[in-house]
């Protein structure tokens, strides 16, 4: 059939390439393939989520996305376009975890007074602490990050037996989370004596993905994947 060996190799190579492409196209979207595609194990509370719960399809066709990014590369477009799937950013996180009572909402750290603090810890981004695919709850190594904003804290009518002034002077920044839930979403009684606060070992275990030591009761629960999909489908249809 092929007198030229080079043509024969090219033909066989093309068939192999097409075959691999078909296999990838058919196999990769399957639910069973998600574990192989994932960058790592899901974080605490996200174990049951599907990949496309967060990695939704980007706007436009692949060709349009490619053209947009080429235009961005050559300065003809101000922003790069998401390619393949949308970037998982704060909007995606807050779609499920938006809480009107949040003590530390990410947008608050965009204020000028936090300019220095976010050079130490970028609290404007959910993923700074909650980076996914790490099989944990918080990726920060230490529970002392409160120092970045509260180093000059003054508390009037201090309710705890060891004053905050002394704790700050002694640089006992790990004690903050022993009393205070960072996002303020748990329903629990804050201790008034340092000996009654949550032990640091339990806080560290919690940050790594362990049992919640604050309370099982919360003021606002995250959306389920089904609830999120309902909201997201309405958003996509309106685009």
Beta strands, then each sheet from edge to edge (+ up, - down):
end
